[in-house]
Amino acid sequence: MDKQQFVKLSDACLARVADWLEPFDPDEVDYSTTDGVVTLSFADGVRYVLNRQSATNQMWFAAGARAWHYNFDAERQAWFDDRDGHALYERIAQVVSEKLKRPVAAP
């Protein structure tokens, strides 16, 4: 994948997550965006970070003491973990659900 394609795909990923976070109550989970990064901030001060890693053409997601690296699968048109193959958006929903102690749908 060339750099331009990666930036386009990663920007779409970041925008999808930011759009998903918009309806949440900011007292529950708030978010901020900067170039290539979406930061989720929780009421207790904990932060999760989704960011673009241009050097590896990956999206990285860190939540608590865990972090995952995702490659884009052109055939399935989605981001998947480079170790066990789980999908990025489902992982985000899972860890946010655990943090909020209630189920949330994936972006």
N, C-alpha and C positions, 0 to 999 in steps of 0.2 A: 504494500500500500504506500502510495506517495504521501508526502507531508500535507499537501493541500487536502487530499481526501481524508486523511486522519483528522485534521483540524475540523473539517466539516462534520464528520461523524461524532467526534468528541464534543463539539459545541452542541450538537443536537441532543446528545446524552445529558449534558449538563443542563440544558434548557428544559428537557423533559422532567428531570428531578426537581428543578426550581419551580416549574409549573405545578408539579405534584404537591410541593410543600406549601404553596401559596394559601390554600384554604385552611391549613392548620391554625389553631389558636396560638398566637405567638407566646403566650404564657406557658404553653405546652412544649412547642418546638418552634424556634425561629430559624431563619437562615439568612445567609449573606452570600453574595457572589462577587468574585473578582475574575480576572482573565484566567480561565482554565480551572477554576475552583468553585465548588459549592460547599459551604460550611454550615452544618446543622448544629444549632445551639439549644441545649435543653435548660429547663428552669434551674437545675442543680449545678449548672456551670459546665457540664460535660459537653464535649464537642466531637462530632463525627465529621470526617472530611472526604469528599469525593473530588479527585483531581486528575487532570490530564497529565500524562507522562510522555512527552513528545519523543524523548530519546529512545523509548522502547515501543512506541505506538500502542500504549496501554492506558486504561483507566485504572486508577488505584482508589480503593475505598478503605478508610481506616475508621474503626468503631471500637472505642475502648482500647483494650490491649491487643486487638486483632486487626489484621490488615490483609487485603486480598488484591490480586492483580488480574485484570480482565483484558482479554484480546477480543477484537471484533471478528465475528464469524460471518463472512460475506454471504455464504449460502443460507444461513438462518437469519441474517440481518439483525444480529443481537450480540451483546457483550457477554462472554463466558470466562469463568475463572480458569487461570492457566494451570491449576493443580488438579482440582476435582471436577471441573466443568459446570459448576452451578451458575445460574444466570444472575447477572448484576442486579437487576431491578427487584427480583425476588429476595435477594440477600438484603438489600436496603430495607424493604418492607419488613423482613424478619427481624432485623436488629432494632428498627424503630418500634415495631410492635412490642418487642421484649422491653425496651426502655420505657415506653409509655404504659406498659402493662395492659394493653388492649390490642386487638387485631386491627391492622390497617392493610388496605389493599395495595398492591404493588403499583409503582408509577406506570 
